[in-house]
């Protein structure tokens, strides 16, 4: 498959002119190394998962660092966290030299702790998720956006099976002391079956026979390794009792479909999980649009105790809000907009627009106005409106 230009490319180049170091985080195999090597073709490259590289560094840290000729890419640097102190020393010795240290990592929370301790003010931080629909037309609800899956869709099931195994063996063991990988694998599948739902840790703990604190720890593992998106609820002074738990989505719906045993478009269409998978796809695309444009991730959902619910609440320019409902059905009906209309009436002028995003029809996508201020759009239409509205 031909290289797909990533949305963060311009931001990477700009940051390299302003910061001594760049740090790119994200799930394993999302394309972090590829984008850095494309954007900075003259940079040297070291993979810190290779045993001989790690052995050389640990045997003679000073000699290893002295042998590097920046700009240099240090890939999966979380495997050698002590290297941060050496990089910081080199940066401090030449603070005016920019874009010389290019770092990647697949374990965001531990990596960010090391960055905060050693690289504060010295590094620009970026997150890279799998490819988006705006970056590659082959990205789909069924296959997701991992580059290797899109390059060879016929072997997608084998790839995802291998990915899960590698993820469990590498990232899970590295991030936390999970010893029972069999139960953790069941936990991942259970989270997949709860995709798009409000997250109640006790409901996950009971069928697995583990404690609620353990579930909390395992969810953190999925989040810090970039596998899931925890979408918090939106709060405002509406004078209502609000649901306070987050919803859970997968960053890549190809992996989600694999975990749910969905292997074809027909199987997806007939699956009881179709709505949840499509909703997860929309959530992922919205987050990718935010981080790809250099903005922070801001995605929320809303439901009060009376049942008023909106899938996504998004910040827009001028302190206003976009409300979005995701519907997997091929046609949108006016009832789908009812919750958005009620919430819009409760919020008032702060709502800029209400959008109902649906899967495109086989004949012609719906784009008719359902009610004043509520519009039915397909996913590309949603992303275009979101891009114009982003603060």
N, C-alpha and C positions, 0 to 999 in steps of 0.2 A: 504494500500500500504506500502511495506517495505520502510524503510528510505533510501534515496539516499544521498550518501556522496557528500558534496558540494565541489566545486573546491577550495574554500578559506580556507578549513579546516587546511591545513598545515601552511598557512600564519597566521591564527588566533593563532595557538599554538606558532608559532615563536614570534609573536607580544606580546603574554602574558608573554613571558620571558624577554621582553625588555621594556615594557611600563606598568605603573600602571593601565591604563584604556584602554579599547577597545570600540569603537563606531561603531555599525553596522546600516547603514541606508538602505532604500529600500521601495518599495511599500508595502502596507498592505497585509498580508497573503502570502508573498513571501518565508517565512521560516526562518526569522531572529531568532525568539525565539527558534525554533526547533534546528537549528544548534548550537546555543550557549549552549543549555542544553545538546546536544549530546557531544560537544567538552569539556565542563566543567561540568561533571555530579555531582560534589560535590558542585557546587555553589548554594547558596540560590536564591529564585526567588520572585520578587514582580512586579505585573502588575499595572502600574500607570494610568490605565483607570478605575479601580474599585473604586467606590465612597467611600467605607469605607477606602481604602488605602490612597486616596488623603485627605480625612477628617482627618485621623490620622496624616499624615505628616504636614498638615497645622495647626492643633491644637497644635502640639508640634514638630517642626522640629528637634530640638536637640535630643529630646527623641527618635524620629523615627530613625534618623541616628545612634545614639548610640546603638540602638537595632539590627542594621544590623551586621552580622558576615561574612565579606568578606572571600572568593570571593562571590560576589552577582550579580545577573542579575537584572537590573532595566529596565523593559520593557516599551516601549512607553514613554520615559522620557520627550518628548516634552510637555506632559500634566502637568509637574511640573518643569518648567525651573529654578525656584529658587533653586532646589535641586543641580544644578551644583556647586553653591558656597560652599555648604556643602561638596560635594564630593571632590572639590579642596582642601578644608582645611584639610580633612583627608589624601589626597595624600601628601600634603606638610608636614604634621606631620610625615609621614613615606615614604619618597621619594624612598627608596631602595626596597620597597616591590612591586612586579610586579604582573600584571594580577589579580587584586583584584576587579576592578570595571568594569562590563560588561554592556554596555548601548545599547539600541536599540531605533530607532525612525523612524516614517513613513513620516515625513515632513522634507525633507533634508535641505532646505535653512534656515528656522527658527532654526532648530536643529544645523546646522553648525555655525550659528551666536553665539549661546550660547556656543558651543564648542570653537570657536575662542576666545571668551571673557574670558572663565573660565578655559579651559583645554589645552591651547596652550602648546605644548611640553610635555604634560602629557598623551595624548591619541593617539592611532593608529586608523585611520579611514578606514572603509571598506564599500562598497556598495554591496547589495545582491539583484539581480533581481530574478524572477521566474526561475525554473529549466531550464537548457539547454539540448540540445540533447546529449551532452557529459556526463551529469550527470544522465540522465534517458532516456532510449530508448523509453518511451511512449510519450515523448514530440513531438508535431506535429504542423504543420501549422494551422490546424483546432482547436485543443484544447489548444495550447499554453503550458505553463509550470507551472501554479499554482498547487502546490502539491495536494490540495483537489479536483481539477477538474480531475487530472490524477487518483486519487484514486477512483473516482466515476463519470466516464464520462457520464453515463446515466442521471445524474441530473445536467449536466454542465450548461444548460440554466437557471435553477432555481438558481444555485450558482452565475452565473454572474449577473443575475438580482438583487439578494440580495447584491452582492458586490458593484454594482453601487449605489444602494440606501444607503448602509452603507458608502461608500466613500463620497457621496454628503453630508450626514448628519454629518459625523465626520470630515473628513479632509478638505473639502472645507470650511465649516463654521469656522474651527479652523485657517486655514491659511489666509483667507481673509474675507472681509466683504461682500461676495456675498449673497444678500438677495433673488434675483429672481432665485431660484434653478431650476425652470421649464425652464427658458431660458438658464441657464448654462447647463442643461441636453441636450437641443437641440444643444448647442455649442459643447458638447463632440461628439455627433453624426455627426455633420458637419465636425469636425476635422477628424473623422474616414473616412469620405467620401473623404477627401483630402489627405489621407495617401500616402506617397511616392511622393507628389508633392511639388513644391517650395511654401514656405509659404508667402502668401500675406495677411496681416492682414485686409486690406480694403475689400478683397473678403469675409472674414468671417464676418465682421461687418455689411455689407449691408443687407444680408438676415435675420439677427437677430435683426436689429434695435438698435444696440448699437454702442458706439464710438470705434474708433481704439485703443485708450489707454486702454479701457476696455478689448478689445480682447488681447492686450499685457499682461495685468494683469492676465487674465484667462489662457492664455498659460503658464505663469509662474507657476500658480497653478498646472496645469497638469504636468509640468516638475519637480517641487520640490517635488511632491508627487509620483514621479517615474512612472507615467502612460505613458508618451511619451518621445521619444528621439528626440531632435532637433539636426540635423546633419549640421554643418556649411560647407560653401563652402571652397574648397582648393584654396589657392592663391600661385602663383609663378610668377617669372618675365618672362612671355611669351610674353609680349608686346601686350596683347589682352585685350579688355574690358571684364570683368568677371561679371557673375551674383553673387550678394553678399548676397542673402537671403538664409536662411537655408531650409532644407527639414524636414518634420515631419514624424516620424514613431512611432508605438506603441511598448512599451517594451514587451507586451505579445499579440501575434496574436490570442489567444483564446478570449480575451476580444475584440479585434478588430473585429473578425468575429461575435461575439455576437452583437456588436453595429451596424454592417452592415446587420444583419438579416440572416447570413449564418450559417445554423445549421447542415449541412452534407457534406461529401466529394463530393457527386455529385453536390450539390448546389455550393460548392466552385469552382469545375471544370467549371461550367457553368456561374459563376459570372463574370461580367465585372470588378470586383475588384480583380480578381485572381492575376494579375501581381503585383498590389500594395501590396497585402497581402503577397505574397511570398517575395517580396523585403523587406518588413518590417521584415519578419521572418529572412532573412539573416542578416539584420542590427542588430537585437537583438542578434543573435547568435555570431556575431563578437564582439559586445560590451561585452557580457557575457564572451567570451574567454579572452578578455583583462583584465577585472576586476577580473575574477576568478584566473588569474595568478599573481595578485598583481600589474599589470601595470595600468597606468592611461588610461582613455578612450580617444582614438584618432581615430575618424572616420570622414571622409570628403567626399564631392561629388564635381564634377567639371562640369561646363558648361560655355562656353563663348558666346558672342553675335552672333557668327556665327553658333551656334547650336552644337558645339562639346561638347558631354556630356558623362561622365562616372559615373556610380552609386556610386561607393565607391573608395576612395583613402585612402590607409592605410600605415602608416609608417613601414618600415622594418629596419633590422639591417644595420649599416654602412651608415645611412642617405639616404637609398634607399626607393623606393616606390613599393607597390603592387597596381595594378589596377584591379577592379572587376566589372563585369556586372552580374546582376541577371535576369534570364529569367525563367518565369514560364512554358513555353512550354516544352513538354517532350523531344524534340529534339532540339539541337542547330544548327544553320546555320551560315556559315561564315560571313554573313552580320552583325550578332550580335557583332562581334569583331571589326568592322570598326572604331568605335569611340575610342576604346582603342588603336588600332594601330596608329591612327592619333595623339593621345595624347602622346603615347610612342615616336613617332618620334619627337614631339615638345619638350619633356623633355630630351630625349637622354638617356645617360647611367644611369641615376638615377633610371630608372624603372627596378626593379628586375624581375618581372613577370606579365603577364596579364592573368587573370583567368575569365572564363565565367562559372558561376555556374547555373545549371539547375536542375529541379526536375528529380529524377531518372526515367528512363523508366520502364515500366512493365516487359520488357524482360532483357535488359542489359544496364546499365548506359553508357552514352557516355564518353569517356576519350581520344578521338583522338585529335591530335594536329591540330588546325585550320589553324595556320600560325606560322612562327618562333616566339617563345616567347609567343604564345597565346594558352592556353589549356582549354578545356571544362571539367569540373568536376562536381560531385554532391556535396551536402553540406558537408558530411564528408570529402571528398577530399579537399574541400576548407579550412576547419578548420585545417586539418593536415598540409597543406602547410603554412597557416597563423601562426600556432604555431611554425613551424620551422623558419619562417622569422621574427617573432616579435623581436624588439630590447630588 
